[in-house]
Amino acid sequence: MKHLHPEIQRLQNGPILSTLLRLAVPNVLAMVMTVLVGITETFYIGRLGTTPLAAIALVFPFAMLTQMMSSGAMGGAVSSAISRAFGASDPERATTLAMHAIAIGGGAGVLYTVVFLLWGPVFYQLLGGTGTVLDEAVRYSNVLFCGAFLLWLSNTLASILRGSGNMLVPSFGIFATAILQILLGGVLGLGWGPIPSFGMIGVAIGAIIATAAGVLYFLWYLMTGQGRLTLRFRGIVLQRKMFHDILKVGAIACLSPVQAVLTVLIFTGLIARLGVLPLAGYGIGQRLEFLLIPISFGIGVASVPMVGMAIGAGNVARARRIAWTAASVSALNLAMIGGLVAIAPDLWGPLFTKDEAVLTYARQYLRTVGPAFPFFGLGLTLYFASQGSGKVLGPVLAGTLRLALVGGVGTWLAAGQSTAGEFFWLIAAAMFTYGVTTVAAVKFTRWGPLH
């Protein structure tokens, strides 16, 4: 057996809960910062006027999709493949996989840019964009998605590091990039001193510059031998089996964020039919949902290398214990938050508005959907743990069922002139269904020779 880094040995044999929490905390903090970036950039663009604010609303779902695909879906697949190689005591394979991951990430980034330069205006029109709002959205999108290559590359490099069990360096890089992006977005978007305001374009340029800095940091770390693997751009021959090892998980996993975004868009469209007040109340509740994602994401991503290394070492029983432990921790955290806002919804709603009519809908949403939050946490965290095992189809199908439930029942409710409360119950039912079916999928999916 080849000598492995002591930290990798700890990940393979150390106590599960304490190791998981130690890995999860920096991930959660980094994810919280990415959420703050979105909030801050929305604030900047709101200062520019109503039209830019409406324009960014059209682009935001696709920007979020880019992040989810590159970091959570394909990124999780990269971490999974590399961690399984380390678990099998094959660091040379891990290094080779890292180079293939960079090729995949770079290629996907270029493809994403081409798609949105060519068809971005069509997507925004389908979401209802017209006139000056559509023009602003296209201008902003054309600049923002020219940086898609850098975003995919940054998240791929961070995932390579996570796959080796290193959570501190990628979390620090993402945290620092987020701070830089917030600063540059404000300076270039709104202007400061001798620097003029470049408007929405300035905010997009700030994001690109910050992401480029993150890429340079990750490359420097991985190429100077400071990590648990060292990138080598010479002597690596691209191999089909290496691409397959990553894409057999990543290609399927990428369906999950598409389903998540479609679910949000369908819900938003259905509730928008009821009027401004229900939509505003739903929006307040949805903001809390977005803040829950970093918790489940951080815990789930921390479980990927632990599960992957256990699978690579042939210890399927430990891999399953890690998955159930991670899911339980995530569900417990979200249950406390969901229970709190269900009992006391005014801890959240009045942070965004004093309009009592809007708050009535926000309270109704939180009381109805809050108790379902832990099921959302179960599903999302087990999705990541399943990536570590290399068997992600079951959780993705659970997401498909959730999307079908939302689309089918939502359409039926809309035809029957249903109330906002009935749509909120559908949201809760969809979260419950997603969590329970993901648990069943993981339970009955064969991860190895033993269960």
N, C-alpha and C positions, 0 to 999 in steps of 0.2 A: 504494500500500500504506500502510495506516495505521501510525503509529509504535507499536511494541510495546516493552514493558518490556525492558531489557537482559537480565534473567534469562531471560525467555521466549525471546529470540533465542539465548541460550546453550543452552537446552534443545533448541532446534531444530537447532542447528549444532555444538554443542560435542562433545568426545570422549565416546563412549558409556559406557565402563566407569567412568571417574572421576566423571562426572556422576551415573551411576546409584548408585554407592556413597555419594556425598555426600548424595543424596536419601534413601537407604535407612536410613542409620545412625540419624537421629532417629526414623524410623518404628519401627524395631526396638526402640529404647529405650522408646518410648511403649507398644508392644504388650507388652513384658516387664512394664511396670508394671500393665497391665490383668490379666495373669495373676497377678501378686502380689496384686492386689485380691481375686481369687477365692480364693486360698490363705488370705489373712488373714481374710476373712469366714468361711470354713469353720472356721478356728481359733477365731474369736470364738463362733460358734454351737456349736462342739463344747464350749466351756466352759459352755454353758447346759444341756447334757445330751444323752442319746442320742436322745430323741424329736425335738428340734429338728434334730439332725444328720441323722437319717433324713428329716425333712421337707424340708430344703434339697436333699437328693439328688434328690427328686422334681421340684423346681422348677428345679434348675440346668440341665438340658438345654434348657429353654424360654427361660431367661434368656440362655444362650449363643447360642441361635438368634436372639434379638432383636438381640444384638450383631453376629452374623455377617451377618444380613440388612441391618441399617441401615448398618453400616460397610463390610463387604466387598462385598456383592452390589449393593444399590441405591446405596450410596456410591460404589462403583467405576463404576457407570453414570453417576452425576452427574459425577465427575471426568473420565470419558471424553468426555461431551458438551461440557463446558466447555473441555477441552484441545483438542478438535478445532476448536472455534470460534476459540480463540487461534491455533491452527496455521494457520487460514485467514485470519488477520489481521482478525478480526471481533470485537473486544472488546465491542462493543455487544450482539451476539448472546450472548456469554458471560454478560453481566450479566442479560439476559433469561432465559437458561436457569437462572441461579442462583435467580431468583425462583420459577420453576416447580419447581425442585428442592425449595425450602422448602415449597411447597404439597404436593408428593408426600410429603415426609418427615413433615410435620405430620399429613396425612391417614392415612398408614400407622400412625403412632403412636397416634392415636385408635382406629383399627380394632383394633390389637393389644390395647389396653386393654379394649375391648368384648368381644373374643373370650375373653380370659382371665377377665374378670369373670363371663361367662356360662357358659363351658365348661371353665374351669380345673379344677374339681373332677372333671369327667369324665376329663380327661387324666391327672390324678394317680391316679385309681382304676385306669385302664388300666395304669399302671406298677406297680400293686400296693399303692397307698396305702389304708390302712384305719384306722379308729378315731381315736385321738388324733394319730397321725402325719399322717393326712389332714387333720384339723382344723387342725393347725399349719401344714401346707403351704398350705392355702387362705387362712388369715389372712395369712401372709407374702406370698403371691402377690398377694392383693388390694391390698395396699399397694404392693408393688414395681412391679406393672404399671400402677398409676395414674400412674407416672412414665414410662411408655413413650413418651408424646408428647415429653418432654424428651430422652430418650435418642436417639430418631430425629432430633429437631431438631439435637441436638449433633453427631451423626455426619454429618448432611447438611451442616451448616455447615463442619465439618472437611473434608469431601469437596470442597466448593466451593473452599476454599483450596488443597487438593491439586491440583485441576484446573487452577489457575492456575500450578502449579509451585512453590507455597510449601509446603514440608514442615516448616519450623521452627515456625511459629506453631501449626498444628494439633497437632504433636507436643508442644509445650510445654503447650498447653491440656489435652491428654489426660493428660500426665504430672502436671500440677498438680492436675487433677480427681481422679486416682487417689490422690494423697497425701491430699487433703482427704477423700476417701471412706473411706480407711483410718482416718484420725483420728476422723471423725465416727461411723463404724461401731463403733469401740471404745468411744467415750464414750457414745453413745446405746444401744448394745446391752448393754454390761456395766456401765455407770454409772461415774461418776468424781466424787469430791468430793460437792458438793450435788446433782449430777445423778443421778437414779435410773436403774436398769437398765430399759430398755423391751423387752429380749429381742430376738427375731427382728425384731419390728416396728421397733425402734430401728435395727437394721442396714439395713433397707429404707429408712427415712426418711433415714438418712445418705447412702445412694446417691442419693436424689432431690435432696437439698439440694446435694450436690457436682455433680451433673449440671446442675442449674439454674445454678450458678455458672459452669460451663463454657459454657453457652449464652449467658449474658450477656457473657462475655469475647469469644466469637467474634462476636456481634452488634456489640459495641462496635468491634472491630477492622474489621469489614467495612463498617460504616456511617459510620465517620469518615474514610474515604478513605485508609487506610494500606495497604490491600492492592492487588493488581493489578487488582481490580475493586471497585466500590463499590455496595453494595446500595441500591436505590431502591424504596421501597414505594408511591410515587406515580407515576402515569403508565404503569404496566405493565399491559398488557392480556393476560390469559391466552390462549394460543394452542394449539390442538390439536397443531400440528406440533412445538411445543417439548416438550410432554408426550411425544409419540411418540418424539422424539429420545432422551429419557432412558429411557422405559419399554421401548423395543424391545430394549434391552440389560438393563435392570434387572429386568424381569418374568421373563425367562428366567434371568438370573443368580441370582435368589432361589431357584430350584430347587436350586442347589448346596448351600447350607447345610442345607436340609431333608434332602437326601440324606446329607450328612455326619453329621448328628445321628442319622438313622435307622440308618446304618451302625454308629455307636457303640452305640446302644441294642440292636441285634440281636446284635452281638458280646458285649455285656455279658450279655444274657439267655442266650445259648448257653453261655457259659463259666460263668455262675452255676449252671447245671445240674450242673456237675462237682463243686461243693462250694466251701467257703469258701477253702481254701488256693489252688487254681488261680485263683479270682477275685481274691484279694488279690495274687497274683503278677502277674496281668494288670494290675491297677490300678496297680501300681508302674511297669510298662512304659508304661502309657497316660499317666501323669503326664509322662513324658519326651516323648511325642508332643505333648502340649499345649504343652510348652516349645519344640518345633520350629516350631510354627505361627507365632510372632512373626517368626522368621527369614524364612520363605517369604512371609508376609504383608507384612513390611516391604519386602522386595525387590520383590515383585509390585506393591504399591501404588505404589512409586517408579517402576515402569515405565509405569504407566497414563498419566500426563501426557506422558511422553516419546514413547510410542507414539501417543497421541492427537494430539499436535501434529505429529508426522511425517505421520500420515494426513491431518490437516487441510490440511497444506501440499502434499499429493500425493506425498510421498516415501515410498512403500511399502517400498522396499528398506531404508531406514534403520529404518523401523518394525519390520521383521522382524529386523534385526540387533539392535535393542534387546531384542526378545522373547527371542531365543536367548541373548543375553548374560546377561539377567536369570535365565533358567532355568538356565544353566550355573553362575552364581554361587551360586544357591540350592542346586542339586544338589551342588555341591562342598562347601559348608558342612555340609549334612546328611550327606554321605558321610563326612566326617571324624568327625562325632559318632557316626553309626551304626557306623562301623568301630571306633571306640574302645570303645564299650560292648559290641560283639560280641566283641572280644578280651578286654576287662576289664570284665565286667558288674558286678563288685563295686565299681566306682567309683560306681555309682548305687544299686543295690538296698539296701545296708546303711544308706543315708541315711534309710530309712523304717522298717526293721524289723531285728531281730536274730534273728527266728524262722527257723531254718535250713530248715524245710519250705517256708515261703513263699519264701525266697530261691532255693530250687531251681527253682521255677516262674518266678521273675523272671529268673534267669539264662537259662533256656531260652527265654523270650520275647525277651530282648535279643539273644541269639546268633542266633535265627531271624529276627527282624524287623529288627534293626539294619541289615543290608546292604540292605534295601529302602527305607530312609529317603530316599535321594536321588531315588528315583522319585516318592515323595510330594511332595518339593520341586519336581521338574519339573512335575508336574501342577498343583499349586496356583499356582505362579508364572506358568505359561502361561495359567491361567484369568484371572488379573488382566491380563496383557498383552493377552489377547484382548478384554477389556472395552475397553481403550484403542482397539482397532481397530474396535470396534462389532460384532464377530462372535464371539459367545460361545457359540453353540449347540453347537459341536463339543466343547469342554471340559466342558460340562454333560452331554452325552450320555456322555462318558467316565466321569463320576461316576455316571451311571445304570447303566452296565455294571458298575462296581465294586460298587454296591449290589445289583444282580441276582446277581453272583457270590457275594457274602457271604450273601445270603438263600437262594439255591438250594443252593450247596454246603454252607453251614452247616447247613441243614435236613437234608440228606443225611447229613452227618457225625453230627449229633445222633441220627438214627434208627439209626445203626450203632454206637452206644456208643463213639465215638471218644475219643482221649486229648486232653489239653490241648495237647500238642505238635502234633497234627494241626490243631487250630484255630489255633495260632500260625502254622503254615505257610500257612493260608488267609489270615491277615492280611497276611503278606508277599506272597503271590500277588496279593491285591487291590491293594496299593500298587503293585506292579510293573505290573499291568494298567492301573491308573489313569494312571501316568506315561507308559507307552508309547502308549496310545491317545490321550492328550491331545497328545503330540508329533505323532502321525500326523494328528490333527484339525487342528492348527495348520498343519502342513506342507501339507495339501491343501485348506485353506479359502482361498478367494480374498479377499484383503484389499483389493484395488484393481486397477487396470488392469495392474499389473506384479507379479511375484513375485520 
